[in-house]
Amino acid sequence: MRINYGIPLLDWGLLFKPTLWGFFVLDPASAYSLHWFAVMAMFLIGHSLLFARIGMAPAVAGFLSVALYFTGFAQFWWNEKGPVLAFFPWVVLVLLSRRLPKHWQLLLFYWLSASWLITNLYPPVQVSLAFVGALLVLGWQPVWRQPRNLVAAAVTAGLSAATVAVYLKDYLLATAATVYPGSRSAVGGAVPWKEALSYLFPFSTFDGRYESVIGNNICEVGTGATALTLLIGCFLNYRGVKSTWRRATPTQQLQGWLLGGGVILMVAWMLVPLPSWVGYPLLWNHAPGERMEYAFGVLVAIALALAAQTVGLTWSRRRLLLFVSLVLVGWVTLKLPATKGLYALNDLLVLVAVLPALWAWRRGHLEGTAALVGASALGGLIALWGFNPLQSARPIFAEHDTPMLRELAQQQRANGGVLAQGGLFGAVQNGLGFRSVAHVTAVPALAFWRKQYPEMPEQEFLEVFNRYSHIVLAEGDRPRVLFPDRIAIPAVKFLPDHVMLPTNPPRSERGLLGVPVLLFEGMEARGAMILPRAGRLLSVAPAVGNGQGTSNGRLVARLCHGSECLETSRDLRESVDNTYFELSLPSSLTLSVGDRLDFSMKLEGASTPVALWAYPAPSDSLALAMLVEGRPAERWLPRLDLRFEREAIQ
């Protein structure tokens, strides 16, 4: 059970999981809540102390900690990578301590760094954060620049890594030879330009609903960007840069070179197409550019805050106008082409945050740097506070009786005790107690999958299954890789009494070419299909989108085989979003291969629409054109799951 994710196991590794100790003295809900409260507190307090230690004023340090907490990367990845981000400042702080004897520093460094890795092992982020931490230690604690002490720190880091390797030995051995992540080797230039521009316009990659506007999912487009880059860029006292540098001590100049050089190196790895071997010395070949975005944001924020505090800021209406103009230009060019309406306005929230900050600066209530860093923090809080709202953990551990769970339980019972259904993300269905094929496997289950596909060629088999994988059920007749961490398994493999139409839906490199065909109250979709199988048909299940549980009314289905017609209906409040919605027939229909089956689906008694997921029809389709309200729906093929009796009629 030891994997890269920290879980409360009663073994010697618990010593290195301090945020999970509550599971052995509290009820699960309270312990879970304590864990995430501790992670949040560690992040905010740890970064504040770290920034104060390297010379920031208390207000600046506190505001900057909040600003980094409310970045897209931190919030969108929080429930997985929160501990990775929260332990980081403490690992660095202990080496920057001026009071602790060196042997205590090294002992605490060992424990904290091992805890950092064991509580949540994710090298792509930890490698890039370690680089930032090394720059701070070398720049702000001269004792570690001495060769003898540097060797002692390196040996301690090695002992920490060895402890992690021993604890996670089985997991590391099982994943070392995988296609992903074991064989992953990062190259430079992986960050898309729209994500790079988010360091100027921090909310440009997502809208007010926390939906990506540039492709990929919301986690992939979240960066470590704050509004600080544009704010400091507009208000910095550039005339004082040269004189400030001349007056700087050698140590301060070294700190400047370290921060500036670090930013340049990280920009090069993120944006320039460099071969993998260039990253070897810093282990960046294990840190894809998109996973470096948070560490880069931390380094940039540190450099900007220190520069503003040291060089000073200049207020003028012309500079304010420049800032407002740049925000508007970014909004018009990056956000408006991708989305419209109220949810496109989140880019402008930084303007709302800047007004009180500038007022406080002008009135002397806040020093300039604190005001601008505070504006950045307030802007992030307003834009992102709703993504991870504070709420009770008790519903997570409580037993529930809901229409959705009853539906899943019925499907599992009808399928011999195995749930072969999607609709919920990741391993949620397994976490709810179902024996779900749709799952997340951190360690490849090669023996299980070989039993399912004994005829599959070895090379193809390993390419598909030998990886960390989100397992999803899909149409088609062969397993395939959708993304490096996602594989599609033919649903019919685990649903032998089902036929899913279309059998081979059209695809692009990014996945299925599905579209939602909306039905409003009273609307009807009609069509026909040519059956590829004989048997007694028991139910039909269209793939529906219920708007995250907002659809209501009844979906009425009518199936006709020749002159024999059957009608059935069901309350859409029992549906699961973006998955099949089974409508059982009042009696079975006896069908033969090649028979034509006409269908209609109508929405009745609804105040909100429902979506029927459909595909563009290929020329050799087994289904005929679908009509919506009597008009051709661009020859869409509805996604349908037909369930037959176990014994098919020959």
N, C-alpha and C positions, 0 to 999 in steps of 0.2 A: 504493500500500500504506500510505500515511500515513493513519491513522485516530485516533480518540480514545484507543485503547488503545496504550500504548507498546510497540513491538516493536523488536528489534535490527536496525535498518536502517543500512547504512554510508553515511550522508549527513551533511550539516552539523548536522542535529538531534541526532546522537549526542552532541554536546557537552552537551546538556541531558538526557541519560539516563544519569546516572552509575552507577545500579544495574545497567545492562545492558552496561557495558563488558566484563565478563568473557566475553561471548559471542565476542569476537574474539581471546581468548588461551587459553580453556579449552574442553574438550569441552562439548557442549550440556547434559548433565545437571549437571555441576559448575557451569556458568555459571548455569543456572536456579536451582540451590540457592543459589548466592552471591547472586543477585538477591533472593530472598525472605529470606535471612538478613540481608542489608543493610537491607531494608525493615523487618524486625522490630527490628533493632538501632537503626535511625534512630528508630523510634517510641518505644521504651523509653528510650533515652538522651536523645533530643531533648526529650521531655516532662519527664523528670526535670530536665534543665538549665533548661528554661523555668520550671517551677514553683519551682525554687530561686531563679531570677533575680527572681521577683516576691515573694520573701520567705518561702517555705516552708522549714522545716527539712529537712535532707537526707533524713532517714528518711521524712518526710511526702511529700516530692517523689517519692522512689523508689516508695513504696507507691502513690501516686496514679497514677503512670504505669502500673503493673501493673494497677491497678483499671480504668483506662480501656481497656487492652489486652484485658482479659477482660470486655468488655461484649458484649451480643448483637449490636449493630450492627457493632462492629469484627470480631468473629469470623465472623459469618455472611456479611459482605460482603468478607472479607479477601482472597480470591484475585482479586477484581476491583478493589476500592477501597482495598486496603492502601497503595499508594503515595500516594494522596490524603491519607490520615490520617497517614502517616509523614513526609512532607515539611513538613507544616504547622508544627510547632514550630520548625523550623530557619528558615523564612521569617520568623517573628516574632522569634526569638532574635537574628538579625543586626541588627535594628533596635533591640533592647534593649541591645546591647553598650555597655559603658562604656569600653572600651579602644580599639576601632577608630576611626580617623579617619572623618569623615563620608563622604568620597569612597569609601573602601573599604566602608563599610556599604552605600552605594547600589549599588556594583558587585556585591557579593555578594547583595544583595537582588534585583537584576535577574536574576542567574544562578539563584538558588534559586527565585524565583517562576516564572521561565520553565520551569525543570526540573519544578516542581510541576505545571504545567499540561500540559507536553508528555509527561511520563512517563505521565500518566493524566488526561485532560481529562474532568472530570465536574462541570460548573458547579453543579448543585443542592447538592452538598455543599461545594464550594469557596467558593461565595458565602457560605454561612452560617458557615463557618470563618473566612473573611476578616473577617466582622463581629466575631467573637470576638477575632481577632488585633488588629483596629483598637482595640478597647476596651483591650486590654492595653498596646499601644504608647502610646496617649494617656494612660493612667493611670500607667504606670511609667517612661516616658522623656520628661521634660518638653521636651527639645529638639525633638521632633516636633510640639509644640503651637505652636511659633513659625511664623507664616504662611509665611516664606521656606522653611524646612525642610520644612514640610508640602507645599508646592507641589513641591519637589524630589522628595519621596517619591512624590507622585501622578504626576509626569512619568515617573519610573522605572517605576512600576507600568504606566503606559500603554505604555512601550517594551517591557516584558515581554509585555503582551497583544498588541502589534503583532507581535512576534517569533513568538508562537504562531500568530497569524492568517496570517502569511506561510508558516510551515511547514505548517500544516494547511489551506491555502487551498482546495485541491480538495475535501477532505472537508467543510469548512464550507459551501462553495458548493453542494455536492450535497445537503446535509441542511438547509440554511436554509429551504427551501420545503416541507419534509416536513410531513405531518400530525403526526407524532411523531418526534423531539422538537422539530422546527423551529417548529411552531405552538403548542407547549405553553405555556400561561400559567397559572401557579399562583394559587390563591385561598387565603384564610385558612380556618382551621377544618378542615383535612384530616386531623388526627390523631384516630383513634378513642379513645374514653374509656378503653378497656381498655389501650391502649398508653400513654396518659398516666399511668394508675395504675402502670405499671411503674417509674416514677421513685420510687415508694415500695416496690414489690415487684418487684425487677428481673428475676426469673425467672418471672413469672406468665404470660407470653405463650407459653411453650414448655415441653415436658416433658423428662424425663430422656433421651429418645431424640433430642432436638433436633427434635421435630415441633411445628408450630404448634398451639395449642389454641384460637385465636380466629379461624381462617380465614386466607386468604392463605398464601403460602409462608413458609418460615422466615426468609428474608432480610427480607421485608416487615414482620415483627413484631419484629425485633431493634431495640432502641433503645440510646441511649447511657447507660442507667440503671445506677447502682451502688447498693449497699446504704447508701451514705453518707448519703443524704437522711434515711432513717429513723433511722439511728444518731445522726447529729448532732442531728436533731430531738428525740430522746429524752434526750440527755445534755448538751446545750448549757447553759451557765450563763446563763440568761435574765436573772437579776438584775444581771449585769454589763454588759448590752448598753448601757444608757443612759449609765452612767459611762464606759465605754470610748469611746463616740461623742463625749462631751464632751472627753475628753482627746486625741482624735485630731487630728493636724495637718491643715491645709487639703488637703494632697496626699492624705493617707489618706482624708479624707472624700470627695474627688473620686473616688478609686478605689472607694469604697463605692457612690457614686451611679452610677458607670459600670457596675459589676457588677450592682447591683440593677435599674437601668434596662434594662440589656441583657436580664436574665432576664424582666422584665415584657413587653418588646417581643416577645421570642421566644414567650412563652406566648400572647400575644394572637394572633400570626400562626398558631400551631399549633392553637389551640382555638376562636378566635372566627371566625365566618363573615364575613370581610372581603372586599371586592371586590379584584380583581387590582391596580387602580391604586394602592391603599394601599401595596403593596409596591414600587412603582417606585423610590422614592429609594434604597433599599438593595439593589435588584435582586432582591428577594425574590419578585417575580413569576416568577422563574426557579428558585425554591427551594420546591418543595412541602413542606408541613409535615412529612411523614414522612421527607424527606431532610434535615430540619433537626434531627432527633432526636439525632444524634451531637454536633453542635456545641452544642446545648442542654445535653446531658449534660456536656460539657467545662466549659461556663460555670458550671453549677450546682455541679459538683465543686470548681472553683476557689473559688467564693464560699463554699461550706460549709467547706472546709478552712481558708481564711484566717480565716473567722469563728470557727471552733473554736480556732484557734491564737491569735487575738487576744483573744477574749472569755474563753476558757477553758471547761472541761467540768466537770461535777459528777457524781460517782458516788453512786448509792444503789441499794439493792435494789428500791425502788419504781420507779425509772426502768428498771431491768433488767426488772422484771416488765411494765412498760408496753411495752417493746420486744418482748419475747417474745409478749405478748398481741396486739400489732398484726400481727406476722408470722403468727401463727396465724389471725387474723381474715382477713387477706389470702389466706392459703392456702385456707381453708374457702370463702370467698365467690367467689374468682376461679379457682382451680385445680381444686378437687374437683368443681364442677359440669361441668367440661369433660373431665376424665380421671380415671381411678382406678388403683389399684395402685401398684407400686413406682416407676414412672416419674413419678408425681405428687408425689413427695417432694422434687424438686429445689428447691422454694421454701424448704425447711427447712434447706438446706445452710448458709445464712448463720448459723443458730444454732450449727452445729458450728464455724464459723470464729470466731464471737464469743467463745466460751469461752476459748481460749488467749490471745486478745488482751486480754480483760478481766483474766485472771490476770496477764499481763505488766504491765498498767497498775497493778493493785493492788499488785503486788510492786515496782514502781518500775523495772522493766526497760525499759519504754517510756513515753514521755510520752503523755498521754491522746489527743491528736490523732493521733499516729503509731499508737497502738494501734487506734483506730477505723478509720482509713484502711487500716491493715494488715489488719484484719478484713474490710473491704470487698474488698480485693485478694484475700485468701485465699478468700473465698466465691466470687468470680468465677472464680478459678483452678479450684477444685474443681468448679464447675458446668459450666465451658466448656472445660476443657483438652482434652477428647476430640474436639472438633469439628474442630480443625486440628492433629492430632498430628504430632510430628516424625517424618519418615520419609524414606527414600531417594528421590531424584528419578530414579534410573536406570530404574526400570520405565516411566516416562513416555516415555522415548526408546528403549526396547528394542523389538525386534520380538517379537510374541507369536503363539503358535499355540494358540488355545483353542476349545472348542466354539462359543461365542458368535460369535467372529470367523469361523469356518468357516461358520456358518449365514448370517451377513450376506454373506459372499463368494459363497455359493451363490445367495442371493436376487438379488444384483447380476448374476451371470452369467445367471441364468434370465430376467432382465428387460432384456436387451440392454445391460448395462453401466451401468445406472442403479439405484441403491438407493432404493427407495420404501418405506421402513420407518421406523417410529419406535422408541421404546424407550429410546434414550439421549438425554440432555439436550443442548440447545444445538447446538454444532457439533462434538460429540465424534465422530460418525461420519465427518465430513469430515476431522477431525484424525487419524483412524485410517487415512486413505487411501482411503476410499470416495467415490464420486461420489453423494453423498446429496442428495436433494431437501430433506429435513429439515435445516435449517441455521439459522445466525444471520447476517443481513446488516446490517451497520452502515450501508451505503449502499444505497438501494433499487435493485434490478435491474429497472428499469421496462421496458427494451427486451426483456429475456428474458420477462417476464410478459406483455407485450403480444402477443408471438408465440404464447404459450399460450392467451390469451383475446382474440383479435382482435375478437370480437363484443360484448365487455363495454362498456357505456356509459362514457364518459370520466370522469364524475364519480364513479361507483361504483368504477371501476378505480383512480383516484387515492386515493380514500378507503381502499381496502383495501391497495394495494401501496406507496403513497408514504409509507413510514415505516420507521424502524428496526424490525426484526421478527425474532422467533423464528418460524420457519416450521415448522408441525407438519402432519402428514398426518392426515386425519380422514374420517369418513363424510360423506355428503351429496353434492350435485351442483353447489354454487357456492362460490367462495372467500368467506371472511367474516372479520371482525375479532373475535377472542376477547377480547383486552385491548389497551390502547394499544400494547404492544410485542409482540403475538403475533397471528399470522394462521393460519387453518386452510385448507389446500388439499385439495380432494377427492383422496383417494388414487387413485381410479380413473383420474384424469387421466394418471397416470404408470404405471398398471398396466392397460393396455387389455385384458388377458386375464383380468382378475379381476372378481369380483362381491363386494361387501362388504355383508353383511346385519347389521342392518337398513339399508336404503338411506337413510332419513331418521330417525335416532334422536331421541328426545325430548331437549330441551335446556332449560336454565334460563339466566338471565343470566350465571351463573358458569361455564357449560360443560355438558358432557354429563352426563346423569343416570345415570351408570353405577354399578353395584354389584358387588361380588365375591360370587359364589356358590361357597362352599367345598366341595371334594370331599376327603374323607379316604379312607384305604385301604379299598378294596372298594366305595366308593360309586359310583353310576352316575347320570348325567344323560341323559335321553332327550327327544326332541322331534321336530318335523317342520317343514319349510319348503316354501313354494310358490315354485318357481324363476322369476325374472324373465328368464332368458336360456337359450338353447339352446346345446349344445356338448358336447364331450367333457371331462368333469370329470377333472382329474388329481390334485388335492389339496384338502384342507380344512385350514384353519388357524384354530383358536379363539384368541381373545385371552386370554392367561393372565397371572396374577400369581404369580410364584414366590417371593415373600417375600424379595426381594433375593438370589436365588440359592440359597435353602435348600430348595426343593422337590426331591424325588427320586422314584424309582419310574418307571413307564412310564404314559403316557396312551394308552389304547387307544380308538380310534374305530372305529365300525361304521356304514357308510352303506348304506341299502337303497332301491332304486328298483324298486318292485313286488316281484317275487320274487328279483331280483338283488341280492345283498349282497356288500360288500367290507369287509374288516377291515384296519386298519393300526395301528401303535403306534410310539412313540418315547420315548427316555429324556429325562425332564424336566430332567436336568442340562445338556442342550444348549439349553434355552430361554433367552430374554431376558426379563427382568422387564417386565411391563405392555406387551407387544406380542404380535403374532401368532406362533403356534407351528405351523409347517407340518408336516402329516402327509401324505406322499405315498401315493397309492393303489397297490396292486400292479398294477392295470390301470385303464383309463379306464372311466367310466360315461357312456353316451350318453343325453343328456337333451334334452327339449323344453321350450319356454316353457309355464309353467303346471303342469308335472309336480310331483308331491309327492315330496320326498326325506326319508326318515326317518333319524334319526341317534341314536347313543348314544355317550357318552364315559364311560370308567371308569378309575379310578386303581388300579393294581396294583403291589405290591411297594414300597410307600412307607412311610416313617416320619414324613413331614411332609406337610401338605396342599398342594393347589394351588387357586388361585382361577380360576374361569371368569368373565370379565367379561361382564356382561349389562345389558340395558336394560329398563325397564318396557314392556310391549307396548302400542302404540297400537291403537285399535279397527280401523284399516284395515291392520293389519300383514300382511305376506306370510308371517310365520312363525307356527306354531301354538304352543300352550303348551308350555313345557319342564317336564319332570318331573325331580325329584331323588329317587331311591329310591322311585319310584312315587307321590310326592306332588307336587301342583302347586307350582311355585316362584314363586308370586305372578305368574304369567304373565310371567316374565322372558324376554327375547329374547337368546340368546347372540350375542356379536360373532363373526362368522365371515367369513373371507376364502376364497372359492372360486376356485381357479385352473383355467382352461380351456385347451385347446389353442388355438394362435394362430388357426387357421381354424375359425370356428364353423360348425356344421351348420345349414343353413337349413331 
